[in-house]
Amino acid sequence: MTDTRIGKVTHYYSHLHVAGVTITGSELHKGDTIHVKGHTSDFEQKVESMEIDHEAVAVARPGDQIGLMVIEPAREHDIVYMVT
């Protein structure tokens, strides 16, 4: 499996289990598998839910700032990779 960098965590909302992510690489689609890695974070998950401005979306493109439901805490500056 190959990990391709697609974004960076800009904020984590612990009460919602949502990471704010800026997409910098390729498109991210609902159903894709991602890997979140940082100083103390390291987990993989399937993208189940993501939003832009509180509206559910199926695709996020480079430049988009999304809210991404995560299964573990993420931290600012964690890198988000697409698992292929």
C-alpha positions as CSV (number, residue, x, y, z in Angstrom):
1,M,0.0,0.0,0.0
2,T,1.1,3.5,-0.8
3,D,0.3,6.7,1.2
4,T,0.0,9.9,-0.7
5,R,-0.2,13.2,1.2
6,I,-3.5,14.9,0.6
7,G,-3.9,17.3,3.5
8,K,-3.1,18.7,6.9
9,V,-5.1,18.9,10.1
10,T,-5.7,22.5,11.1
11,H,-8.0,22.0,14.2
12,Y,-9.5,19.2,16.2
13,Y,-13.0,19.5,17.8
14,S,-12.8,16.9,20.5
15,H,-16.5,17.2,21.5
16,L,-17.5,16.4,18.0
17,H,-14.7,14.0,17.0
18,V,-14.1,16.1,13.9
19,A,-10.8,17.2,12.4
20,G,-10.6,20.4,10.4
21,V,-8.5,19.5,7.4
22,T,-7.2,21.6,4.5
23,I,-7.0,19.5,1.3
24,T,-3.7,20.2,-0.5
25,G,-3.2,17.2,-2.7
26,S,-5.6,15.2,-4.8
27,E,-9.4,14.9,-4.3
28,L,-10.8,13.1,-1.3
29,H,-13.9,11.0,-1.8
30,K,-16.4,9.6,0.7
31,G,-15.4,5.9,1.1
32,D,-11.7,6.5,0.6
33,T,-9.2,5.2,3.2
34,I,-7.0,7.7,4.9
35,H,-4.0,7.6,7.2
36,V,-3.6,10.4,9.8
37,K,-0.1,10.6,11.1
38,G,1.6,13.1,13.5
39,H,3.7,13.3,16.6
40,T,1.3,11.3,18.7
41,S,-1.4,10.3,16.1
42,D,-1.2,7.3,13.8
43,F,-4.4,5.7,12.6
44,E,-6.2,4.6,9.4
45,Q,-9.9,4.9,8.7
46,K,-12.5,5.0,6.0
47,V,-14.0,8.4,5.2
48,E,-17.6,8.1,6.4
49,S,-18.6,11.7,6.8
50,M,-17.1,15.1,5.7
51,E,-18.6,18.6,5.4
52,I,-17.8,21.9,3.9
53,D,-19.5,24.9,5.7
54,H,-21.8,22.4,7.6
55,E,-23.0,20.9,4.4
56,A,-22.3,17.2,3.7
57,V,-20.2,16.6,0.6
58,A,-19.0,13.5,-1.2
59,V,-15.9,15.0,-2.7
60,A,-13.3,17.5,-1.4
61,R,-10.9,19.1,-3.8
62,P,-7.5,20.8,-3.3
63,G,-8.0,24.1,-1.5
64,D,-11.1,23.0,0.3
65,Q,-11.3,23.2,4.1
66,I,-13.4,20.3,5.4
67,G,-14.7,18.9,8.6
68,L,-13.8,15.2,8.8
69,M,-15.3,12.8,11.3
70,V,-12.4,10.8,12.8
71,I,-12.3,7.7,14.9
72,E,-9.4,8.9,17.1
73,P,-8.2,12.3,18.3
74,A,-6.2,14.2,15.7
75,R,-3.9,17.1,16.4
76,E,-3.0,20.3,14.6
77,H,-0.3,19.8,12.0
78,D,-1.0,16.0,11.6
79,I,-0.6,15.0,8.0
80,V,-3.5,13.2,6.2
81,Y,-2.6,10.6,3.6
82,M,-4.7,8.7,1.1
83,V,-4.1,5.0,1.3
84,T,-3.9,3.4,-2.2
